[in-house]
């Protein structure tokens, strides 16, 4: 069997410690009497989903969730080990980057509940194509026990493929889900968003701090899980209103003269498209600035994915397109070739991008900062906030699993 890649970015001398740590956590999980493991995987939306589930289920159950900024290699064991005997729900995020990563995590903890958010091209450098991404992530639902259940996306064709691998019960979420939770009256502004939940005659209004209509996927999932666990719709709405916004993932940061959309944690074709749509939809009369870095680890589809993103941008009314790094120049070139007539600025790195942004009139603008972790675009956010652009080594060391 091919050697797992989970530890390839960890220093060699540290690997035995992490393997031992993982083994101890696996043994500890076996002696926890009442805990139900809820596993989340997918190409987008996992961290917000785990936070939303935690907020919803905490209305009724003793629930445990991990540190959103830790890679699964560290987060899964650490989250297990902080679980107490009286806890009832344990939420684990199963992010993968290489083939067999999921196998390693499943040796530590198998879920009773498995959630598949959405399958899209991510890390296709290692998985070859989106089918390869699906084949790795679907392993999470394949290990479900007969008394477990899967929560699948009725709006994602890959979820129907996953259904064929499941022996347990299945619940569906999303716009196409029959008889499930529905969402209406969605609005968003520079303070957050608002919408209504509907389920079997019940209705509840939710105000939350999160923007992006695509993030309603996390609402569908957490609300569905809440219904399954016997919560009333108003309890679910209360939980959703308390959802923690994941750091560097489409965060709204308001300043005196401008607003930042900090989405610097990671990037992929689907996520970038969603972020651009959110930027365009917010503040109709605001100046829109898109600062974009490379979408990393896409392999053979890398060029075409960056071209496609540029083509999408060309159809919008974004005022400034600023690219960071050599690969991201493809986005700029594609946008220009497709008819983008507004200002394009190409920069070599985040420091040069900061210099370029500060030369603009930022009054009344919304600035989206989006790129893969390797580009360190969080430096741009820090600079716009007047903070040091030096990155904490611990933060630098985070891996890039999705």
N, C-alpha and C positions, 0 to 999 in steps of 0.2 A: 504493500500500500504506500502511496505517495506520502512523504513526510509533511505533516501539517506546517503551515506558515505562520501560525499564531504568534510565535515568539521571535520571528525573524528580525523585528526592529528593536528587540530588547537586548541589552548588552549580555554577552555570553555568560559572564560570571553571575548575573542575576537570575538566569533562567531556572536553575534548580530551586531557588527560593520561591519563585512564582508557581512552579509545578507543585511544590509542597503545600503552598498556600491554597492552591486550587483543590488539592486532595483533601486537606483538612476541612475546607468549606463543604465539599461534597459529602463527606462523612457526617458533618454536623447537620446538614439538611435532612439526612435520613432519620435523625432522632428527634426532629421537630414534630410534635404530635398533630398539630392542627393546620399547619400552613399550606395554602394552595398557591402553587407557582403559576404566575401569569407571564407568559413569554411573548415578547413583541419582536417582530422582524419586518423587513420591507425595505424598499429603496429610499423612501422619503417619510418624514413625519413621525419617526419612532420616538424621539425624545419629548416632543410636545405631547404625543399620545400617552407616554408613560406618566407625565406630569398631570394630564387631565384625568387619567384613570385613578391616580393616587388621590386627587382632590375629590373625585366623585365617591369612590369606595370608602374614603376616610369618614364620610358622613355616617357610616354604619359599622365599619369594621376596623380592627387594628391592622393598619396597612403599612408596608415597608417599601421604599423605593430608593434607588441608588443615586449617587452623585452624577449629575448629567454630564459633567466635563471629564469624567474618567472613561478611558477606553474599556470595552467589555472584558478584555484580558484581566484587568484589575477590578473593574466594577462588579462583575458577577460574583466573584468570591467575596469581595468586601461587603457587598449588600447582603449576601447570605449570612455572613458572620455577625452582622449587626442585628439580625432578626432574633427576637425574643420568643421563648416558648409559648407565650400567650398571643403572639401575633397570628393573624388569620390569612392575610393576603400578602404575597411577596411578588413584586413586579420586577422582572428582569428584561433588559434590552439586549437582544441577540444581534449585534451588528457584525457583519463579516466583510472581509476584504479579499481573501484568497480561498481557493478550493480547500475543503476540509476544515476550515475555521469552525463551521457550525458543528462538525463532529466533535471537536475538542470541547466546545461549550456544553454540548449535550451530555458529555461524560461527567460534567460537573453537576448539571441540573437539567432534568427533563420537566417540561411544563405539564400541568393538567389543563390549562387554558392556553391556546396559541392564537395569536393575532397576526394576520398578514395585512400590512397597510396598503401597499401599492408596489408593483414590480415595474422598474424602469431601468434604463442603462446607467449603471454605476460600476466602477472598477472593471470595466470590460477589457482592460489590459490583461487582467488575470482570468476573468471568466469568459473571455473571447466574445461573447454576445449576450443579449438580454436573456436568452434561453438559459445560458449558463448561470446567470444571476438567479433566475427562478429556481433552477435545479438545486442550488446551494441553500437558498432560503426556505424552500418548501420542506426541507428536512425537519423543520421545527414542527410542522403539523403532522408529519408522518409518524412521529414518535408518540403522539397522543394516546393515552389509554382509552379503552372503550367507554369508561365513565367520565371522560374528559369532554371538551368541546372546542371547536375552532370558530373564530369570528373572522369572516371573510368579506372582501370588498365586492359588492354586487356591481360596481362600476368599473372593475378591472378584469379583463378577459383572463388573466393568469390565475385569478382566484377560482375560476371554473375548472381549470386544469388541476389546481390543488385539491379540489373537492374529490377527485377520483382517487386520491391517496389517503383519504381520511376514513378511519373506522369509527370515529366518535361522532357525536352530534355536531351539527353545523348551524351557526346563526349568521345571517347576512346583514350588512349595514350599507348605507349609501342611498343615493337618489333612486336607484332601481330596485332597492330591497322591498319586497312585498310585505306589508303589515308591520314594518319596522318603524323606528323613530324617524320623524320627518322634521325638516328645518325650513322656515320661511322668514320673510321680512329681514333679510340680511342687509345691514348697512355698516359702513366703516368710515372712520375719519382719523384725524391725527392724534386721537386719544385712545382709540381701540375700536371695537366693533360691538354690534348688538344684533340679536336675532331671536326667533321664537322656536321653541321645541314643541312638537306635537306627538302624542301617542295615545291611541284608543280613547279619544275624547278629552284627554288631559292637555293642557297648554301651559307653558311657562316661558317667561322672557328671561334671556340671559344677556348680561353685559359683561364682556371680558376684555382684558387688556391686550388682546392679540389681534393682529391684522392679517389680511390675506384670506380670500374666500376659500382657497384650497385647504386652509387649515380647519375647515369644517369637517374634514375627514376625521380628525381627532375627536371632534364633538360626537360624530356618529358612533365612533368606536366606544368611547367612554360612556355615552348614554345607553348604548345597547348593552354593555356590560353591567351598567347600573340596573337596568330593567331586569336582566337575567338574575341579578342578585337581590331582587325584591325592593329596590328603592323606588319611591314615588318620583314623579317628574319634577316636582318642586325641590326635592332633595338633590336631584341630579343638577338642576339649574343652580342651586346654591353652591354645590361643589365646583361646577364649571367656573363660576364667578371668582373663585379663589385660585384658579389654575396659575401656577408659576410660569412666567415667560422664560423659556430657555435662553441662556446667554448667547449672544452673537447669532441668533437665529431669527431674523426678521424683527428685531427689537426696535421700537420707536424711541428715539431720544430727542427731546425737544430742547432747543436752545433759543436764545432771544430772537435771532433773526432767521434761523433755518431749522430744519428737522432732518435728523439722520435716520435712515433705516439700516441698522447694523445687521447684516446677514453674512458676516465674514467667517463663520465657522467652517463652512464647506460648500462645495458646489458640484452640480451635475446638470445635465441637459434639462431634465424635467424641473428641477428645483429652480434653475436660472430663469426658465420661461415663466414659472409661477411668480417669481420675485419681480420680474419686469412688468407683468400684468398688474401686480399690486401697486408698484410705483406709478404706473400710468393712471390707475383708478383713483388714487388719493389726490386730494387738493387740486381740483380741475384747473384752477388759475395759477397754480404754483409753477415755478421753474423746476423742471425735472432733470436731475443729474444722475447718470448711471456710471458707477465706477466698477469695472469688471476685471477680474483676474482670470487666470486659466482654470478650466475644468480638468482636473488632474486624473491620470490613470484610466483614460478611455481607450487606449490602445489604437486599433485600426480605425475606429470610428471617431477619433479625436478631431481630425480636421473637419470632417463633415458636420460634426456636432457644433463646432465653433462657427462654421459657415451658417448653419441653420439659425443659430442664435442671432447672428448679425442680420439675417434676413427678417427675423421677427422684429428686431429693433427698428429696422428701416420702415416698418409699417406703423410705427408709433409716433407720438408727438414729443418724444424725449428731446430736451433742448441741448444737452451736452452728453456725449459718449466719451468716457475716459477709460482707456484700457491700460492694464498693468502687466508688463512682461511680454516676451517675444510671442508666445503661443496665442495670447489674447489679442494680438494685432490682427489675427485672422477674423475676429469678430468685427473689428473696425473696418477692415478692407471689404468684408462681405456686406456690411451695412451700407457703405459708400457705393459699392457696385450695384446694390439693389435699389438705390435711390434716396438714401438718407442725406439730406441737404443741410442739416444743422451741424454744429461744431463737433469735430472729432479731435481728440488729443490722445496721442500714443505716448506712454511713459515706460521706462525700463523697469522700475521697481516701485515699491510703496513710497519710498522717500521722495522720488521724483513726482509721483502722483500727488503727494501732499503739497509740494511746491506749486504744481499746476492748479490744484483746487483753490489754494489760497489767493491766487491771482484773479479768480472769478468774483463777481458780485454775488454773494451767497444770500443776500436779503430776500426772503420770501421763497426760498428754494427747498426742495426735498432731495436729499442725497442718498441714493442706494449704494451700499458698499457690499459687493458679492464676489466671492472667489474661493478656491480650494485652500485648505489650511496651509499648504506649502508656500502660498503667496504672501502670507502674513499681512493680510489687508486690515487686520484689527489695528495695526499701527496707524492707519489712516483715521480710523474712528478716534483713537486716543489723541492724535494730533488735533483733530477738529474740536475735541473737548478740552484742549489746552493742557493735556497730560503728557507725561514722558512716553516716548515711543519704544522704550526698552521693554522687551517681553520677558516675563518671569520664566525661568528655565523649566519649572514644573509644567507651566502652561505650554511651553515650546515642545515639551516631550510628549504631549498627547498624540496618540496615533490617529489615523484617519479612516476608521472603519465606518461603514454606512449600512 
